């Protein structure tokens, strides 16, 4: 899955119909503008001929004025048609932008690991409909008890184990390193800590130093 790839689209029949009509109107406006602009070279040439004839005494000033007025009128119509093209295109752009609200695209490269919806189902804004594993190194957000705040520094090596692993099998995970430590204290969210009462912690971010192929949790 690449960044920007379409993942799902909410039904938007009305919006798509409006966009189709707007695109047709835009094409019609462009055709009108093209037809009106095509008249200008001929009218300019006609005016030039009348002006040349008037200088030679073969035409009067009225002929020149009439030709000049026709050119001005045609130029005005062409300008109006060009403005209508811009308005029609702006409407198309607006509807296309609005249609993006009905689409969900990948914020970055990764792998789709879970989809909780299907074609024709109704999505709930309170529940995620798709889970994406981003294509970047796996990290762990850990809670450091305040009693160890002065003992841990960025760059230190760390060992990560699966929660509830009876064998405490640290070899199943690659080595990690402390890459970021929060500068402020917060409240614990882990169940073991919250059951003991209010506990202050510092959030740490650990990054694995090397990928471990073949495991879903560290696929990039």
N, C-alpha and C positions, 0 to 999 in steps of 0.2 A: 504494500500500500504506500503510495507516494503522497507527499504533502499536497494538499489542494484537491485530492481525488474525491469524487462524489461518493458518499457513504450511504445516504438515504435521502428521500424527498417526501415531504408531506404533501398529500393530495391538494392540488391548487388549480383545479380545472377553470375556475372563474378568472384567476390571474393569468393563466396561460391563454385563455380566449381573449382577454383584454390586450395582451401583448401582441397576439396575432393580428388583431384589428389595427392596432397602432402601427405595426410594421407595414401593413397594407397602405394605410394612410400616408406613411412616410414615403413609400415608393411612388404613390400617386403624386405627392407634392414634388418629388424630385423630377418626375416626368413633366409636370407642368412648368417647373422652373427651366428645365432644359429646352422645352418648346418655345418659351418666351424669350430665352436668351439667344436662341438660334435666329430670331428675327432681326436682332440688332445689327449684325454686319450688313445685311441687305439694306436696311433703312439708312445706315451711315453712308453706304455707297450711293444711294439715291440722293441724299442731301448733298453730297459732294458734287454729283453731276449737276444738280440744279444751281448750286453756287457757281460752278464753272460756266454754266450756260448764262447765268445772270451777268457774270463779268464780261462775257462776250456779247451781251445785249440780246441773247436769244431767249431769255426768260425774264419775267418780272419778279419783283420782290415778294409778291404773294405766293408764288410757287416755292420760293425758298423758305418762307415762313411756315407754309403748310408742311413741307418736308421736315423742317426742324421740330414742329409740334408733334408730328407722328413719332419722331425719334424720341422725344422727351416722354411721351405717353408710354411708348414701348419700354423705355428704360425704367420708368416708374413701376410698370407691371412686372418687369423682371426682378426689380428690387423687392417688391412685395412677395413674389413667388420664392425668392431666396430666403426671405425672412420666414415664410411658412415652412420651408424645408427645415430650418433650424428649430422651429417650434415643434414640428412633428418628430424630429430626431431626439429632442429633449424629452418628449413624452415617452418615446421608446426606451431611452436610457433610464428614465425614472421607473418604468415598469420592470425593466430587467433588473434594476437594483432591488426593487421590492420583491421580486421573485426569489432572490437569493435568501430571503428570510425563510423560505420554505425548504431550503436545502441544508444538509449537514455535510460539511467537507472536512477531510482530515486536517487537523491543525499542523501536523508534522508527519514525517514518514514513520511507519510502524506496522504493527500487526493487529488485526481485529481478533480479539480473543473471545468475545461474547456478544451476542445480539439477542435482545429481549423483545423483539417485535417482529412482525411479518407483514406481508402485503395485505392491506385491507383492515389491519388492526388499528385501534385507537391508542395513540401514545399519551402517556400521562406526564405532565411537566415535573411531577414530584419524584419520578423514578427514571434513572438513566436507561436509555434504550440500547446503548452500544458501549462496549468497553474496548479501549485501544491501548495496546502496549507500545509506547513510543520507542523509536529507534535511537536509543541513547543508553549510556551505561546505567545499570541498575543501581539505585541508591536505597539507603535505609535511613529512616528518620527515627532516631532513638531518644529516649528520655533519660537524662542524666540527673541523678539525685543531687540535691544541692550540697550534700556532704562531700561529693567528689568533684565539685566545681573547680577547685584549685589544682587538682591532680591531672586533669585531662587538657591536652593542648591540640591545636590543629596540626595535622601531619603525623600524629601518633598512629601506630598500627592497631587494628581491632579485630576481634574474632566474632563472627556472627553465627548463631545457631538457630535452628528452627524452634519456634515456640512450642513447648510441650513435648519436645523430642526426648523420649525416655533414655536414649543412649547418649544424649548430648553430643551428637555426631557433628562436630565442627568441620570435619574433613569434607562434608557434603557441599560446603559453600567455600568459595574462594576467599582469600584474605581481603580485608577491607582497610581503609584509611580514613581518619577523621578529616573531613574537608571543610567543615563549617560548624561553628559553635555559636548559638544565639547569645547576644550580649545581655539579655534580660531574663529574669526568672518568670516561670509560668506555673500553672496548676497541672498536676499529673492527670493523664487520661487513661493510663493502664489500669485494669481492673484490680490487680494486686495492690497497687498503691492507693487507689481511691477507697478501697475497703478499710485501709488503716487510718483514714481520715485525711485532712488537708495535707498535701505534700507538695513542696516547691521543687520544681525541676528546671533544667536547662535543656532545650532541644538541640540535639546534635545531628548532623548529616554525615553519614558514612558512605563512601563509594568503594565498590569492589575494584580491586587492582587489576583483575584479568577476568575475561568472560569464561563461563563454563558451558561449552556447547552441549546441545541436546536437552537442555532444561527449559521448560516454557517460561519460567520466571525470569530468565536473563536473556531471552531472545531480543535481538535488536532489529 
